[in-house]
Amino acid sequence: MNTLNRLLTGAAVGLAIAVSSVTMTVAETPPNMLVIANRIDDITTLDPAESFEFAGSDVSRNVYQKLINFDPMNLDAGYQPEIAESWTVSDDGRTITFTIREGLTFHSGNPVTAEDVEFSLRRAVILNKTPAFILTQFGFTEENVEETIVAEGNTVRITTDKPYATSFVLNCLTSTIGGIVDMETVMANEVDGDMGNAWLRTNSAGSGAYSLVSWRPNESVTLQANPNFYLGAPAMERVIVRHVQESASQRLLLERGDIDMARNLNPEDIAGAREAEGIKIHDELRGRLMYLAFNQKHPELSKPEVRQAMKYLVDYQGMQDSFLSGQYTIHQNFLPRTFLGAVDENPFSLNIEKAKELLAAAGVPEGLTIEAGVREAQERIEIAQTFQNALSQVGIQLDITVGTAKQILGRYRARELDVYIGAWGPDYPDPHTNAGTFAYNPDNSDEANATGLLAWRNSWDTGGLTEMTDAAVVENDTDARVKMYADIQSQFRDTSPFVVMFQKIEQAAMQENIQNVNLGGATTAVTYWVITK
Amino acid sequence: MAFADKTGEGRGRVSLPNWLRRTLVTLGSIAVTMLGLLFVTFIIGRVMPIDPVLAIVGERASQETYDQVYRELGLDQPLLVQFAYYLWDVVRGDFGMSLLNARPVAEDIARVFPATLELATLGTIIGVVLGVPLGVVAAVRRGSWIDQIARVVALVGYSMPIFWLGLMGLLVFYGILGWVSGPGRLDIFYQDIVPTRTGMILIDSALAGNWSVFGNAFSHIVLPASLLGYYSLAYISRMTRSFMLEQLSSEYVTTARVKGLSERAVIWGHAFKNIRVQLLTVIVLSYANLLEGSVLTEIVFSWPGIGSYITTALLSADMNAVLGGTVVVGLIFICLNILSDLLYRVLDPRSK
């Protein structure tokens, strides 16, 4: 049925291309309103202390300001002042003191003060929701926030447990959890000591370019421009994100002119939209990586030559050019391109002969059978099948188990899978996020139960990379830090049981008159306030 | 003798009035069916390869967080205890909070259900208005070209994936011809203009006397409703045809014809009159089917109804929402079944 539906949809879309160019009459959205089709069913909450999903981060990025933030028109420049006008770092490298910008106001009209910043950061630590680790990794706890996060006059001082690289701390403060909320409004809506959590899930109390008008789950998110935004009132007075599940439906809405932008077109619909008049495609590198991982508990898979061989058994180019067309690009390093410290070396390509030699050298028995776990997503299953095909050419049988998150992730986290085929996205815009999961594993014992670390999930003793990762995260000379991550990644490419394959490219299709679109790159989320049309 | 004893006992009981006994039996069967439904959905929810804890804490959470949420959800309790808690909540009309948006599931359902109700009702009306006459004519003119057309219409309705037909409909009538509006219930410019009273936009806008909103809502609903109407037409016309054929071949019709009654009087006055009750049952069941089975239509048309609500909840492991939605849909199904049963009894003299 699924295949039939895909075929039939293909036929419908083909017909659209054949006839649409001549007969379609195009409507137009109002000039001061931006209408976007997106899948927003991942939103669970809009409280910045709790939100950890893509569509939720999109909202947060526009509604809340942070101490420091990225300039959407110049992401490469790194973090810039936002609520904090400037900052100083103490001599011991543990305390950063931020000076709060004068004259900022929340949507409620209340001024943005140092107390609001103190409250927001403490609140995130105390609530301790899923993304709280981004802050608590600096040693902040519910018990010590009164000493570690302190407002004084128009400054806020934060003190970490160790002298981390300042860039690491600041990068973390740009993630969603760093959003500053209006203390007075939030506490006025507190229920049962929840610090306004229930209320903030569906309401906003920020100082950003937009305020939240409404969020209807699986239906729409509506934002209203903040005329007092410190960089000037945004051109788009209203932004409406409509939940449209189907790629084909998104494309129809776009080509009819009922929406300005479609964010989830599949490769076929992107190809079709490219042909349509008045539509352009915007490509942007995002942070998500596709990778293979090999469990080091397996006696054969843990041999160094076998780990090497696997890297030559992936048809990177073939997959990029076929079913991943335009939506993933070859990338063989654990830091996504555009991240601080990212490198662009992709030495591996499909080479059956070389793999055979390596496997022979390792003494891998002919007819070895291993099991791969894949979550039920079309492109991942196709990657698994392509890999299966390459393995069969060197006498290894790959059994593919397709399952839900519970089945597959459960076994992955319990270190039971031979091979995992999956995806990983950075949690916050600092190189430590991925270094700390791929190349860091201080205790490889089963008892450590460090399920959050990918290296642990694959029972991989990182062979010195753990110590290098520890050193890089406290290095304060940014150039030296970049060099350290390059070294870690170089060794990782050679020795790790991970085959990083692809980095995500997001393709957004939009009306030609839309300008300054920025989806946030690998580091942050979409920004609406710079958009004009 | 044993048999005699039993009858003797029976005679001794206080006999309830017929209507009361029937009502009690009906209520009892509703209760038992509901209990069964609740139990089955609950068990399915527990054995499904979906992890509600993972849905809450995310892929990266530590084992401690995971265990804590596991306990908070009561998943460490024995299954029967969990079911007892669940029953107690449901009886009080509490389906719990949605794990995803932290709102009461009951409120969510109250918000999404009118959208489905509106769609399914319009779809059924279209199905009845077109399907019944088509079925009657097909039966009367058995074997004629119109019967053949009716057969093809029904066949296509049975076999074509609704998903594909929906996309094609959108493509032709919205994309190319521009006769109707696209996915969604309203154009963005018309949103939040009329106050929500019933949640059914056609009715709300009519109540508010805002005819431009009404028109926009109508141009959005007409395509998905026609699609559902088509599927219900396919079913209703086939059933009507077979009921009619049965009547037309019976003796009283021959007698009526012999008596010299006009063909019109024979068909509509006699034969059709006799199938009304059966037909009503078919229509009620078809309505129930549309209410619960319009999932794909709702997804293709971005229609925020209960079908897409349950699907999304399922895909994101929001078990409270799935269970709540399923129970509500099941309740409606049971009620409509009982309704059709009652109508049958009331309208059909033979059943008395």
Interface residues (C-beta under 8 A of the other chain):
Chain A: M1 L4 N5 L8 T9 A12 L15 A16 V19 S20 T23 M24 T25 T29 P30 M33 V35 D41 D42 I43 T44 T45 F52 T130 F133 A198 R201 T202 S214 R216 P217 N218 E219 S220 T222 I240 R242 H243 V244 Q245 E246 A248 S249 L252 L253 E255 R256 D258 G403 T404 A405 K406 Q407 L409 G410 D427 N449 T451 G452
Chain B: P49 I50 D51 L54 V57 G58 E59 R60 A61 S62 Q63 T65 S98 L99 L100 N101 A102 R103 D108 R111 P161 F163 W164 L167 M168 L170 L171 Y174 G175 I176 L177 G178 G182 P183 G184 D187 I188 F189 Q191 D192 I299 V300 F301 S302 P304 S308 Y309 T312 L315 S316 A317
